[in-house]
């Protein structure tokens, strides 16, 4: 039974009332489990580096940070970590972007509290879990790119090099192209994403689900 499982669970939210409510619920239902709470990204990453965590319940708007920008990093750091999003942002595009990054579940903050335990049971059984309020977002017919941005193979390669922090020269060497050609691709990416600097390009590419 679920109550007999010993799990390490993290609740990541920047609102103390929500943290306390979720923690009390989980401790009552999972008496043998260890429940951690974190209120910022720095503390979250430190906790994950120092402890074997089974499930992370993550808010999207996390203080000054946006979880859509670091979920894929968490998955790279801890491939076995199960991540369930809990948020008021449950529109199709947001859900789709996070599904592409490998989340294991999505629960709306307007859902009943039993969805939390239901999600844990589903995930421990090897399934994904999406609460009733957002089921329409996760059907295959709905999982299409909302963005009208279309990238060529080379543009995707240049974008990846930019995200990896490569300079124009390094990108040219890696992709066997001239620096002038790389500059041209970068300019095209700026135009397509409607940005004017690398930082904005990377952020928008992540939020649009291109990475």
Backbone as a printed PyTorch tensor [residue, N CA C, xyz], in Angstrom:
tensor([[[  0.8350,  -1.2020,   0.0000],
         [  0.0000,   0.0000,   0.0000],
         [  0.8690,   1.2510,   0.0000]],

        [[  0.3050,   2.3260,  -0.5070],
         [  1.0580,   3.5710,  -0.6160],
         [  1.5560,   4.0710,   0.7300]],

        [[  0.7220,   3.9620,   1.7820],
         [  1.1110,   4.4970,   3.0890],
         [  2.3150,   3.7750,   3.6640]],

        [[  2.6060,   2.5750,   3.1700],
         [  3.7300,   1.8110,   3.6920],
         [  5.0250,   2.0740,   2.9460]],

        [[  4.9590,   2.8760,   1.9070],
         [  6.1500,   3.1940,   1.1330],
         [  6.9750,   4.2630,   1.8340]],

        [[  8.2820,   4.1310,   1.7540],
         [  9.1840,   5.1430,   2.2810],
         [  9.7000,   5.9690,   1.1030]],

        [[  9.1770,   7.1610,   0.9620],
         [  9.5130,   8.0170,  -0.1700],
         [ 10.1580,   9.3120,   0.3040]],

        [[ 10.9880,   9.8570,  -0.5440],
         [ 11.5300,  11.1930,  -0.3200],
         [ 10.8620,  12.1270,  -1.3200]],

        [[ 10.0710,  13.0540,  -0.8110],
         [  9.2590,  13.9250,  -1.6650],
         [  9.5960,  15.3830,  -1.3910]],

        [[  9.7000,  16.1630,  -2.4520],
         [  9.9620,  17.5930,  -2.3200],
         [  8.7770,  18.3830,  -2.8520]],

        [[  8.3730,  19.3990,  -2.1100],
         [  7.3490,  20.3340,  -2.5690],
         [  8.0490,  21.6750,  -2.7920]],

        [[  8.0310,  22.1510,  -4.0190],
         [  8.7260,  23.3950,  -4.3640],
         [  7.7150,  24.4700,  -4.7460]],

        [[  7.5470,  25.4370,  -3.8630],
         [  6.5860,  26.5200,  -4.0810],
         [  7.0580,  27.7210,  -3.2530]],

        [[  6.7980,  28.9220,  -3.7360],
         [  7.2670,  30.0970,  -3.0010],
         [  6.1900,  30.7030,  -2.1010]],

        [[  5.1310,  29.9320,  -1.8200],
         [  4.0750,  30.3980,  -0.9250],
         [  4.0140,  29.4870,   0.2940]],

        [[  4.2710,  30.0400,   1.4670],
         [  4.3490,  29.2450,   2.6920],
         [  3.0520,  28.5060,   3.0170]],

        [[  1.9090,  29.1500,   2.7820],
         [  0.6320,  28.5060,   3.0890],
         [  0.4220,  27.2510,   2.2460]],

        [[  0.8020,  27.3350,   0.9610],
         [  0.6540,  26.1800,   0.0850],
         [  1.6130,  25.0790,   0.5110]],

        [[  2.8360,  25.4420,   0.8240],
         [  3.8120,  24.4500,   1.2870],
         [  3.3130,  23.7340,   2.5360]],

        [[  2.8180,  24.4990,   3.4980],
         [  2.3360,  23.8990,   4.7450],
         [  1.1470,  22.9830,   4.5020]],

        [[  0.2340,  23.4100,   3.6300],
         [ -0.9520,  22.6070,   3.3520],
         [ -0.6020,  21.2840,   2.6870]],

        [[  0.2560,  21.3490,   1.6600],
         [  0.6640,  20.1320,   0.9590],
         [  1.4590,  19.2040,   1.8660]],

        [[  2.3410,  19.8010,   2.6810],
         [  3.1630,  18.9800,   3.5710],
         [  2.2950,  18.2600,   4.6090]],

        [[  1.3430,  18.9570,   5.1940],
         [  0.4560,  18.3270,   6.1810],
         [ -0.3440,  17.1900,   5.5650]],

        [[ -0.8230,  17.4250,   4.3430],
         [ -1.5910,  16.3810,   3.6480],
         [ -0.7360,  15.1450,   3.4210]],

        [[  0.4580,  15.3500,   2.8880],
         [  1.3120,  14.2080,   2.5580],
         [  1.7790,  13.4800,   3.8080]],

        [[  2.0840,  14.2150,   4.8640],
         [  2.5440,  13.5570,   6.0910],
         [  1.4360,  12.7200,   6.7190]],

        [[  0.1860,  13.1520,   6.5500],
         [ -0.9250,  12.3750,   7.1020],
         [ -1.1920,  11.1130,   6.2860]],

        [[ -0.9510,  11.1970,   4.9800],
         [ -1.2140,  10.0620,   4.0980],
         [  0.0110,   9.1630,   3.9140]],

        [[  1.1930,   9.7320,   4.1220],
         [  2.4360,   8.9880,   3.8950],
         [  3.3240,   9.0940,   5.1370]],

        [[  2.9170,   8.4870,   6.2380],
         [  3.6240,   8.6530,   7.5220],
         [  5.0680,   8.1650,   7.5140]],

        [[  5.4270,   7.2670,   6.6010],
         [  6.7850,   6.7380,   6.5710],
         [  7.6930,   7.5280,   5.6170]],

        [[  7.1330,   8.4890,   4.9330],
         [  7.9030,   9.2370,   3.9490],
         [  8.5040,  10.5070,   4.5410]],

        [[  9.5750,  10.9750,   3.9070],
         [ 10.2160,  12.2300,   4.2840],
         [  9.7420,  13.3170,   3.3210]],

        [[  9.1430,  14.3740,   3.8610],
         [  8.6160,  15.4500,   3.0300],
         [  9.4700,  16.7010,   3.2190]],

        [[ 10.0710,  17.1580,   2.1340],
         [ 10.8750,  18.3830,   2.1640],
         [ 10.0870,  19.5220,   1.5140]],

        [[ 10.3570,  20.7440,   1.9320],
         [  9.7660,  21.9180,   1.2820],
         [ 10.8760,  22.9050,   0.9480]],

        [[ 10.7720,  23.5270,  -0.2320],
         [ 11.7580,  24.5330,  -0.6550],
         [ 11.0140,  25.7020,  -1.2680]],

        [[ 11.5960,  26.8980,  -1.1140],
         [ 10.9250,  28.1010,  -1.5890],
         [ 11.6810,  28.8290,  -2.6980]],

        [[ 12.8150,  28.2800,  -3.1350],
         [ 13.5340,  28.9240,  -4.2340],
         [ 14.3780,  27.9000,  -4.9850]],

        [[ 14.7990,  28.2820,  -6.1670],
         [ 15.5300,  27.3800,  -7.0710],
         [ 16.8720,  26.9510,  -6.4820]],

        [[ 17.5890,  27.8840,  -5.8730],
         [ 18.9040,  27.5590,  -5.3160],
         [ 18.8120,  26.4610,  -4.2670]],

        [[ 17.8540,  26.6030,  -3.3670],
         [ 17.6590,  25.5950,  -2.3210],
         [ 17.2280,  24.2680,  -2.9200]],

        [[ 16.3870,  24.3300,  -3.9460],
         [ 15.9160,  23.1110,  -4.6100],
         [ 17.0750,  22.3210,  -5.2080]],

        [[ 17.9240,  22.9930,  -5.9770],
         [ 19.0360,  22.3050,  -6.6250],
         [ 20.0020,  21.7300,  -5.5830]],

        [[ 20.2380,  22.4650,  -4.5170],
         [ 21.1350,  21.9830,  -3.4610],
         [ 20.5510,  20.7420,  -2.7930]],

        [[ 19.2580,  20.7760,  -2.5310],
         [ 18.5930,  19.6290,  -1.9070],
         [ 18.6760,  18.3890,  -2.7970]],

        [[ 18.4500,  18.5790,  -4.0850],
         [ 18.4840,  17.4470,  -5.0160],
         [ 19.8930,  16.8850,  -5.1730]],

        [[ 20.8880,  17.7290,  -5.0440],
         [ 22.2730,  17.2720,  -5.1500],
         [ 22.6840,  16.4640,  -3.9240]],

        [[ 22.0850,  16.7770,  -2.7870],
         [ 22.5140,  16.1600,  -1.5260],
         [ 21.6280,  15.0170,  -1.0530]],

        [[ 20.4550,  14.8490,  -1.6650],
         [ 19.5180,  13.8200,  -1.1980],
         [ 18.9110,  13.0460,  -2.3710]],

        [[ 18.6830,  11.7450,  -2.1890],
         [ 18.0020,  10.9520,  -3.2130],
         [ 16.4940,  11.2120,  -3.1460]],

        [[ 15.9850,  11.9710,  -4.0870],
         [ 14.5640,  12.3480,  -4.0770],
         [ 13.7920,  11.5060,  -5.0860]],

        [[ 12.6240,  11.0320,  -4.6590],
         [ 11.7840,  10.2120,  -5.5430],
         [ 10.8440,  11.0590,  -6.3950]],

        [[ 10.1560,  12.0080,  -5.7540],
         [  9.1430,  12.7990,  -6.4650],
         [  9.2850,  14.2700,  -6.0930]],

        [[  9.2150,  15.1140,  -7.1020],
         [  9.2270,  16.5630,  -6.9010],
         [  7.8970,  17.1380,  -7.3600]],

        [[  7.2210,  17.8820,  -6.4830],
         [  6.0200,  18.6260,  -6.8400],
         [  6.4490,  20.0800,  -7.0330]],

        [[  6.3960,  20.5460,  -8.2680],
         [  6.9940,  21.8270,  -8.6300],
         [  5.9800,  22.8430,  -9.1480]],

        [[  6.0020,  24.0400,  -8.5410],
         [  5.2010,  25.1470,  -9.0640],
         [  5.9190,  25.7340, -10.2720]],

        [[  5.1840,  26.3270, -11.2120],
         [  5.8110,  26.9080, -12.4010],
         [  6.4390,  28.2530, -12.0800]],

        [[  5.6330,  29.1920, -11.5940],
         [  6.1600,  30.4940, -11.2050],
         [  6.7660,  30.3580,  -9.8190]],

        [[  8.0730,  30.2070,  -9.7960],
         [  8.7850,  29.8260,  -8.5780],
         [  9.6620,  30.9910,  -8.1300]],

        [[  9.0400,  31.9610,  -7.4560],
         [  9.7640,  33.1610,  -7.0790],
         [ 10.1740,  33.9330,  -8.3180]],

        [[ 11.4680,  34.1770,  -8.4580],
         [ 11.9770,  34.8930,  -9.6230],
         [ 12.2140,  33.9740, -10.8190]],

        [[ 12.0360,  32.6880, -10.6180],
         [ 12.3260,  31.7170, -11.6740],
         [ 11.0600,  31.1220, -12.2780]],

        [[ 11.2370,  30.5690, -13.4640],
         [ 10.1620,  29.9030, -14.1870],
         [ 10.5850,  28.4520, -14.3840]],

        [[  9.8020,  27.5200, -13.8570],
         [ 10.1820,  26.1030, -13.9050],
         [ 10.3520,  25.5920, -15.3310]],

        [[  9.6920,  26.2280, -16.2910],
         [  9.8330,  25.7940, -17.6770],
         [ 11.2550,  25.9560, -18.1870]],

        [[ 12.0350,  26.7470, -17.4740],
         [ 13.4130,  26.9940, -17.8890],
         [ 14.4070,  26.0250, -17.2530]],

        [[ 13.9700,  25.2180, -16.2760],
         [ 14.9510,  24.3140, -15.6520],
         [ 14.4780,  22.8760, -15.4570]],

        [[ 13.2750,  22.5500, -15.8920],
         [ 12.7950,  21.1690, -15.7500],
         [ 13.6930,  20.1880, -16.5020]],

        [[ 14.0760,  20.5280, -17.7360],
         [ 14.9330,  19.6290, -18.5100],
         [ 16.2950,  19.4560, -17.8350]],

        [[ 16.7880,  20.5060, -17.1720],
         [ 18.0520,  20.4080, -16.4400],
         [ 17.9260,  19.4370, -15.2750]],

        [[ 16.7970,  19.5140, -14.5600],
         [ 16.5640,  18.5820, -13.4550],
         [ 16.5180,  17.1450, -13.9520]],

        [[ 15.8790,  16.9440, -15.1020],
         [ 15.7950,  15.5980, -15.6650],
         [ 17.1730,  15.0750, -16.0640]],

        [[ 18.0200,  15.9710, -16.5610],
         [ 19.3790,  15.5690, -16.9150],
         [ 20.1800,  15.2310, -15.6550]],

        [[ 19.9840,  16.0130, -14.6010],
         [ 20.6920,  15.7870, -13.3420],
         [ 20.2580,  14.4900, -12.6770]],

        [[ 18.9460,  14.2540, -12.6720],
         [ 18.3850,  13.0970, -11.9630],
         [ 17.3660,  12.3950, -12.8510]],

        [[ 17.8310,  11.5290, -13.7450],
         [ 16.9250,  10.8610, -14.7040],
         [ 15.7760,  10.0920, -14.0520]],

        [[ 15.9900,   9.5950, -12.8350],
         [ 14.9440,   8.8080, -12.1700],
         [ 13.9620,   9.6690, -11.3740]],

        [[ 14.2470,  10.9560, -11.2730],
         [ 13.3650,  11.8490, -10.5130],
         [ 12.0270,  12.0120, -11.2330]],

        [[ 10.9460,  11.8300, -10.5020],
         [  9.6170,  12.0330, -11.0510],
         [  9.1700,  13.4550, -10.7190]],

        [[  8.7000,  14.1730, -11.7170],
         [  8.3290,  15.5710, -11.5280],
         [  6.8520,  15.7810, -11.8440]],

        [[  6.1350,  16.3060, -10.8630],
         [  4.7250,  16.6470, -11.0460],
         [  4.5870,  18.1590, -10.8970]],

        [[  4.0090,  18.7890, -11.9000],
         [  3.7860,  20.2320, -11.8520],
         [  2.4780,  20.5080, -11.1110]],

        [[  2.5170,  21.4920, -10.1910],
         [  1.2950,  21.9630,  -9.5320],
         [  1.2250,  23.4620,  -9.7730]],

        [[  0.2310,  23.9060, -10.5350],
         [  0.2210,  25.3150, -10.9160],
         [ -1.1700,  25.7920, -11.2930]],

        [[ -1.3380,  27.1090, -11.2890],
         [ -2.5650,  27.7140, -11.8170],
         [ -2.4490,  27.9180, -13.3170]],

        [[ -1.2270,  27.8010, -13.8490],
         [ -1.0020,  27.9560, -15.2880],
         [ -1.2170,  26.6050, -15.9580]],

        [[ -2.4490,  26.3430, -16.3850],
         [ -2.7520,  25.0380, -16.9640],
         [ -3.2990,  25.1400, -18.3860]],

        [[ -2.9060,  26.2080, -19.1030],
         [ -3.3240,  26.3300, -20.4990],
         [ -2.5870,  25.2990, -21.3460]],

        [[ -3.1210,  25.0450, -22.5290],
         [ -2.5840,  23.9990, -23.3870],
         [ -1.1060,  24.1940, -23.7070]],

        [[ -0.7260,  25.4110, -24.0300],
         [  0.6620,  25.6510, -24.4250],
         [  1.6280,  25.3700, -23.2790]],

        [[  1.2700,  25.7840, -22.0750],
         [  2.1240,  25.5450, -20.9120],
         [  2.2550,  24.0530, -20.6430]],

        [[  1.1330,  23.3480, -20.6530],
         [  1.1690,  21.8990, -20.4200],
         [  2.0120,  21.2200, -21.4850]],

        [[  1.7990,  21.6030, -22.7270],
         [  2.5170,  20.9860, -23.8430],
         [  4.0210,  21.1960, -23.7130]],

        [[  4.4240,  22.4130, -23.3820],
         [  5.8460,  22.7140, -23.2310],
         [  6.4880,  21.8320, -22.1630]],

        [[  5.7980,  21.6340, -21.0530],
         [  6.3430,  20.8400, -19.9550],
         [  6.3100,  19.3470, -20.2550]],

        [[  5.2820,  18.9010, -20.9640],
         [  5.2230,  17.4850, -21.3730],
         [  6.4320,  17.1600, -22.2490]],

        [[  6.7830,  18.0790, -23.1380],
         [  7.9470,  17.8740, -24.0040],
         [  9.2390,  17.7600, -23.2040]],

        [[  9.2740,  18.3890, -22.0380],
         [ 10.4730,  18.3450, -21.2140],
         [ 10.5200,  17.1310, -20.2970]],

        [[  9.4750,  16.2960, -20.3630],
         [  9.5210,  15.0180, -19.6500],
         [  8.8820,  14.9750, -18.2830]],

        [[  7.9500,  15.8870, -17.9990],
         [  7.2900,  15.8190, -16.6900],
         [  6.4720,  14.5340, -16.5740]],

        [[  6.1860,  14.1510, -15.3510],
         [  5.4600,  12.9070, -15.0960],
         [  4.0110,  13.1380, -14.6880]],

        [[  3.6540,  14.4040, -14.4680],
         [  2.2790,  14.7000, -14.1070],
         [  2.0410,  16.1950, -14.0370]],

        [[  0.7660,  16.5570, -14.0220],
         [  0.3940,  17.9740, -13.9590],
         [ -0.9310,  18.0740, -13.2010]],

        [[ -0.9140,  18.8890, -12.1390],
         [ -2.1120,  19.0780, -11.3220],
         [ -2.3830,  20.5710, -11.2060]],

        [[ -3.6290,  20.9470, -11.3800],
         [ -4.0070,  22.3460, -11.2210],
         [ -4.2020,  22.6510,  -9.7390]],

        [[ -3.8250,  23.8540,  -9.3170],
         [ -3.9920,  24.2310,  -7.9110],
         [ -5.4600,  24.3590,  -7.5220]],

        [[ -6.3280,  24.3820,  -8.5080],
         [ -7.7600,  24.4410,  -8.2080],
         [ -8.3560,  23.0520,  -7.9950]],

        [[ -7.5570,  22.0030,  -8.2030],
         [ -8.0370,  20.6290,  -8.0400],
         [ -8.2100,  20.2730,  -6.5620]],

        [[ -8.9440,  19.2040,  -6.3250],
         [ -9.1260,  18.6890,  -4.9700],
         [ -7.8090,  18.1060,  -4.4730]],

        [[ -7.5990,  18.1570,  -3.1820],
         [ -6.3340,  17.6930,  -2.6010],
         [ -6.0580,  16.2100,  -2.8530]],

        [[ -7.1110,  15.4100,  -3.0840],
         [ -6.8760,  13.9780,  -3.3010],
         [ -6.0920,  13.7170,  -4.5850]],

        [[ -6.0420,  14.7160,  -5.4950],
         [ -5.2780,  14.5450,  -6.7290],
         [ -3.7960,  14.3460,  -6.4230]],

        [[ -3.3220,  14.9130,  -5.3190],
         [ -1.9160,  14.7600,  -4.9420],
         [ -1.5890,  13.2890,  -4.7010]],

        [[ -2.3910,  12.6470,  -3.8770],
         [ -2.1550,  11.2340,  -3.5610],
         [ -2.4030,  10.3660,  -4.7900]],

        [[ -3.4220,  10.7040,  -5.5640],
         [ -3.6910,   9.9480,  -6.7930],
         [ -2.4830,   9.9850,  -7.7280]],

        [[ -1.8540,  11.1570,  -7.8120],
         [ -0.7120,  11.2940,  -8.7160],
         [  0.4600,  10.4370,  -8.2480]],

        [[  0.6770,  10.3790,  -6.9380],
         [  1.7700,   9.5620,  -6.4010],
         [  1.5270,   8.0960,  -6.7000]],

        [[  0.3010,   7.6500,  -6.4900],
         [ -0.0410,   6.2440,  -6.7540],
         [  0.1630,   5.9020,  -8.2230]],

        [[ -0.2590,   6.8050,  -9.1050],
         [ -0.1170,   6.5600, -10.5440],
         [  1.3460,   6.4900, -10.9490]],

        [[  2.1380,   7.4310, -10.4530],
         [  3.5510,   7.4900, -10.8200],
         [  4.3160,   6.2770, -10.3050]],

        [[  4.0060,   5.8430,  -9.0830],
         [  4.6600,   4.6610,  -8.5300],
         [  4.2930,   3.3990,  -9.2970]],

        [[  3.1850,   3.4690, -10.0240],
         [  2.7520,   2.3290, -10.8500],
         [  3.3250,   2.4210, -12.2610]],

        [[  4.1500,   3.4540, -12.4980],
         [  4.7840,   3.5980, -13.7930],
         [  3.9890,   4.3870, -14.8080]],

        [[  2.9820,   5.1280, -14.3450],
         [  2.1290,   5.8920, -15.2580],
         [  2.3570,   7.3920, -15.1220]],

        [[  1.8880,   8.1390, -16.1180],
         [  1.8380,   9.5940, -16.0280],
         [  0.5080,   9.9630, -15.3720]],

        [[  0.4420,  11.1780, -14.8120],
         [ -0.8090,  11.5740, -14.1720],
         [ -1.1530,  13.0260, -14.4860]],

        [[ -2.3640,  13.2060, -15.0270],
         [ -2.8750,  14.5500, -15.3100],
         [ -4.2720,  14.6540, -14.7190]],

        [[ -4.4820,  15.6760, -13.9140],
         [ -5.7690,  15.8190, -13.2540],
         [ -6.8760,  16.1020, -14.2600]],

        [[ -8.1080,  15.9270, -13.8300],
         [ -9.2670,  16.0400, -14.7190],
         [ -9.3400,  17.3880, -15.4190]],

        [[ -9.0080,  18.4570, -14.7160],
         [ -9.1270,  19.7990, -15.2820],
         [ -8.2460,  20.0300, -16.4910]],

        [[ -7.1690,  19.2470, -16.6400],
         [ -6.2760,  19.4860, -17.7650],
         [ -6.1410,  18.2860, -18.6880]],

        [[ -7.0470,  17.3200, -18.5640],
         [ -6.9850,  16.1570, -19.4270],
         [ -7.0340,  16.5440, -20.9040]],

        [[ -7.8330,  17.5560, -21.2320],
         [ -7.9710,  17.9520, -22.6280],
         [ -6.6430,  18.4330, -23.2090]],

        [[ -5.7520,  18.9030, -22.3530],
         [ -4.4800,  19.4180, -22.8340],
         [ -3.5130,  18.3240, -23.2470]],

        [[ -3.7010,  17.1090, -22.7370],
         [ -2.6970,  16.0750, -22.9070],
         [ -3.0750,  15.0180, -23.9360]],

        [[ -4.2190,  15.1550, -24.5780],
         [ -4.5740,  14.1960, -25.6200],
         [ -3.6550,  14.3980, -26.8060]],

        [[ -3.3650,  13.3330, -27.5420],
         [ -2.4330,  13.4200, -28.6620],
         [ -2.8890,  14.4150, -29.7170]],

        [[ -4.2010,  14.5390, -29.8870],
         [ -4.7060,  15.4690, -30.8900],
         [ -4.4060,  16.9110, -30.5290]],

        [[ -4.1750,  17.1650, -29.2280],
         [ -3.9120,  18.5300, -28.7780],
         [ -2.4250,  18.8500, -28.7340]],

        [[ -1.5690,  17.8030, -28.7410],
         [ -0.1500,  18.0490, -28.5740],
         [  0.5050,  18.4530, -29.8890]],

        [[  0.1320,  19.6030, -30.3810],
         [  0.7160,  20.1620, -31.5890],
         [  1.3680,  21.4760, -31.2170]],

        [[  2.3750,  21.8620, -31.9780],
         [  3.0640,  23.1070, -31.6760],
         [  2.1280,  24.2840, -31.8150]],

        [[  2.0060,  25.0450, -30.7510],
         [  1.2320,  26.2650, -30.8130],
         [  2.0090,  27.3240, -31.5860]],

        [[  3.3300,  27.3040, -31.4420],
         [  4.1640,  28.3020, -32.0810],
         [  4.1200,  28.1530, -33.6000]],

        [[  4.1390,  29.2790, -34.2840],
         [  4.2010,  29.2740, -35.7440],
         [  5.6290,  29.2900, -36.2380]],

        [[  6.5810,  29.2340, -35.3270],
         [  7.9970,  29.2700, -35.6930],
         [  8.4070,  27.9220, -36.2820]],

        [[  8.9930,  27.9590, -37.4530],
         [  9.4800,  26.7420, -38.1050],
         [ 10.9710,  26.9080, -38.3540]],

        [[ 11.7630,  25.9560, -37.8790],
         [ 13.2090,  26.0330, -38.0200],
         [ 13.7300,  24.9590, -38.9730]],

        [[ 14.7320,  25.3230, -39.7340],
         [ 15.4000,  24.3470, -40.5830],
         [ 16.3410,  23.5040, -39.7180]],

        [[ 16.8710,  22.4370, -40.2950],
         [ 17.8010,  21.5810, -39.5490],
         [ 19.0170,  22.3800, -39.0900]],

        [[ 19.5630,  23.2030, -39.9880],
         [ 20.7370,  23.9900, -39.6450],
         [ 20.4230,  25.0270, -38.5600]],

        [[ 19.2540,  25.6350, -38.6400],
         [ 18.8730,  26.6110, -37.6210],
         [ 18.7650,  25.9480, -36.2540]],

        [[ 18.2540,  24.7340, -36.2230],
         [ 18.1630,  24.0040, -34.9620],
         [ 19.5520,  23.6970, -34.4110]],

        [[ 20.4780,  23.3580, -35.3070],
         [ 21.8440,  23.0600, -34.8850],
         [ 22.5320,  24.3050, -34.3280]],

        [[ 22.3210,  25.4300, -35.0000],
         [ 22.9070,  26.6850, -34.5280],
         [ 22.2750,  27.0950, -33.2010]],

        [[ 20.9650,  26.9050, -33.0910],
         [ 20.2750,  27.2230, -31.8400],
         [ 20.8370,  26.3920, -30.6970]],

        [[ 21.0630,  25.1210, -30.9340],
         [ 21.6250,  24.2510, -29.8970],
         [ 23.0180,  24.7310, -29.4930]],

        [[ 23.8000,  25.1340, -30.4690],
         [ 25.1470,  25.6320, -30.1620],
         [ 25.0730,  26.9020, -29.3100]],

        [[ 24.1180,  27.7690, -29.6340],
         [ 23.9370,  29.0010, -28.8640],
         [ 23.5470,  28.6770, -27.4290]],

        [[ 22.5970,  27.7550, -27.2760],
         [ 22.1540,  27.3570, -25.9400],
         [ 23.3030,  26.7550, -25.1370]],

        [[ 24.1870,  26.0490, -25.8270],
         [ 25.3450,  25.4390, -25.1640],
         [ 26.4440,  26.4530, -24.8590]],

        [[ 26.2000,  27.7170, -25.2100],
         [ 27.1600,  28.7700, -24.8810],
         [ 28.3280,  28.8950, -25.8330]],

        [[ 28.1970,  28.3370, -27.0340],
         [ 29.2880,  28.3930, -28.0040],
         [ 29.3670,  29.7780, -28.6460]],

        [[ 30.5990,  30.2200, -28.8950],
         [ 30.7940,  31.4770, -29.6050],
         [ 30.5360,  31.2460, -31.0900]],

        [[ 30.5280,  32.3350, -31.8560],
         [ 30.3310,  32.2010, -33.3010],
         [ 31.4330,  31.3380, -33.9090]],

        [[ 32.6680,  31.5790, -33.4920],
         [ 33.7920,  30.7940, -34.0180],
         [ 33.6700,  29.3220, -33.6410]],

        [[ 33.3370,  29.0580, -32.3780],
         [ 33.1840,  27.6690, -31.9360],
         [ 32.0440,  26.9810, -32.6760]],

        [[ 30.9440,  27.6870, -32.8780],
         [ 29.8130,  27.1260, -33.6100],
         [ 30.2050,  26.8100, -35.0430]],

        [[ 30.9660,  27.7170, -35.6530],
         [ 31.4150,  27.5040, -37.0320],
         [ 32.2950,  26.2680, -37.1280]],

        [[ 33.1930,  26.0950, -36.1680],
         [ 34.0860,  24.9210, -36.1710],
         [ 33.2960,  23.6320, -35.9780]],

        [[ 32.3460,  23.6520, -35.0370],
         [ 31.5630,  22.4520, -34.7400],
         [ 30.6910,  22.0380, -35.9250]],

        [[ 30.0760,  23.0300, -36.5650],
         [ 29.1230,  22.7370, -37.6490],
         [ 29.7590,  22.7690, -39.0310]],

        [[ 31.0730,  23.0190, -39.0560],
         [ 31.8080,  23.0630, -40.3320],
         [ 31.2190,  24.1060, -41.2850]],

        [[ 30.9470,  25.2790, -40.7510],
         [ 30.4180,  26.3890, -41.5290],
         [ 31.3020,  27.6040, -41.3010]],

        [[ 31.1600,  28.5970, -42.1480],
         [ 31.9280,  29.8230, -41.9630],
         [ 31.2910,  30.6560, -40.8500]],

        [[ 32.0940,  31.5290, -40.2580],
         [ 31.5700,  32.3950, -39.2120],
         [ 30.4830,  33.3100, -39.7610]],

        [[ 30.6510,  33.7430, -40.9980],
         [ 29.6470,  34.6040, -41.6270],
         [ 28.3100,  33.8740, -41.7510]],

        [[ 28.3710,  32.5830, -42.0820],
         [ 27.1400,  31.7900, -42.2120],
         [ 26.4640,  31.6290, -40.8480]],

        [[ 27.2670,  31.3980, -39.8130],
         [ 26.7140,  31.2770, -38.4710],
         [ 26.0330,  32.5770, -38.0680]],

        [[ 26.6730,  33.7080, -38.3690],
         [ 26.0860,  35.0080, -38.0510],
         [ 24.7550,  35.1860, -38.7620]],

        [[ 24.6760,  34.6960, -39.9880],
         [ 23.4330,  34.7890, -40.7550],
         [ 22.3330,  33.9590, -40.1130]],

        [[ 22.6860,  32.7440, -39.6750],
         [ 21.6970,  31.8940, -39.0130],
         [ 21.2430,  32.5190, -37.6980]],

        [[ 22.1670,  33.0960, -36.9580],
         [ 21.8040,  33.7550, -35.6990],
         [ 20.8260,  34.8980, -35.9480]],

        [[ 21.0830,  35.6600, -36.9900],
         [ 20.1880,  36.7730, -37.3360],
         [ 18.7990,  36.2580, -37.6880]],

        [[ 18.7610,  35.1510, -38.4280],
         [ 17.4670,  34.5550, -38.7880],
         [ 16.7170,  34.0810, -37.5480]],

        [[ 17.4460,  33.5130, -36.6070],
         [ 16.8180,  33.0480, -35.3680],
         [ 16.2580,  34.2220, -34.5710]],

        [[ 17.0050,  35.3080, -34.5070],
         [ 16.5150,  36.5010, -33.8170],
         [ 15.2150,  36.9880, -34.4350]],

        [[ 15.1610,  36.9740, -35.7770],
         [ 13.9630,  37.4420, -36.4780],
         [ 12.7790,  36.5030, -36.2240]],

        [[ 13.0300,  35.2060, -36.3200],
         [ 11.9430,  34.2420, -36.1660],
         [ 11.3700,  34.2310, -34.7440]],

        [[ 12.2350,  34.4060, -33.7720],
         [ 11.7760,  34.3990, -32.3810],
         [ 11.4130,  35.7940, -31.8790]],

        [[ 11.6180,  36.7870, -32.7400],
         [ 11.2870,  38.1870, -32.4220],
         [ 12.0130,  38.6440, -31.1540]],

        [[ 13.3310,  38.4250, -31.1260],
         [ 14.1720,  38.8570, -30.0140],
         [ 15.3780,  39.5900, -30.5960]],

        [[ 16.1520,  40.2350, -29.7220],
         [ 17.3170,  40.9680, -30.2220],
         [ 18.6040,  40.6630, -29.4620]],

        [[ 18.5840,  39.5960, -28.6470],
         [ 19.8200,  39.1910, -27.9770],
         [ 19.7730,  37.6990, -27.6650]],

        [[ 20.9410,  37.1470, -27.3690],
         [ 21.0660,  35.7060, -27.1500],
         [ 20.2700,  35.2390, -25.9340]],

        [[ 20.3230,  36.0000, -24.8470],
         [ 19.6130,  35.5940, -23.6260],
         [ 18.1170,  35.4510, -23.8790]],

        [[ 17.5460,  36.4210, -24.5860],
         [ 16.1090,  36.3710, -24.8980],
         [ 15.8000,  35.2250, -25.8510]],

        [[ 16.7170,  34.9610, -26.7730],
         [ 16.5240,  33.8600, -27.7220],
         [ 16.4600,  32.5250, -26.9800]],

        [[ 17.4030,  32.3130, -26.0880],
         [ 17.4510,  31.0480, -25.3430],
         [ 16.1910,  30.8770, -24.5010]],

        [[ 15.8020,  31.9370, -23.7980],
         [ 14.6260,  31.8650, -22.9430],
         [ 13.3690,  31.5520, -23.7480]],

        [[ 13.1940,  32.2520, -24.8730],
         [ 11.9870,  32.0410, -25.6670],
         [ 11.9900,  30.6580, -26.3180]],

        [[ 13.1570,  30.1810, -26.7420],
         [ 13.2490,  28.8500, -27.3570],
         [ 12.8230,  27.7850, -26.3570]],

        [[ 13.2090,  27.9640, -25.0890],
         [ 12.8340,  27.0060, -24.0540],
         [ 11.3410,  27.0660, -23.7970]],

        [[ 10.8080,  28.2770, -23.6490],
         [  9.3770,  28.4360, -23.3510],
         [  8.5060,  27.9700, -24.5080]],

        [[  9.0130,  28.0540, -25.7380],
         [  8.2470,  27.6090, -26.9000],
         [  8.3900,  26.1090, -27.1380]],

        [[  9.2090,  25.4470, -26.3310],
         [  9.3330,  23.9970, -26.4280],
         [ 10.2820,  23.5070, -27.4860]],

        [[ 11.2400,  24.3530, -27.9250],
         [ 12.1670,  23.9190, -28.9610],
         [ 13.3420,  23.1520, -28.3940]],

        [[ 13.5340,  23.1880, -27.0610],
         [ 14.6880,  22.5000, -26.4620],
         [ 14.2130,  21.4920, -25.4300]]])
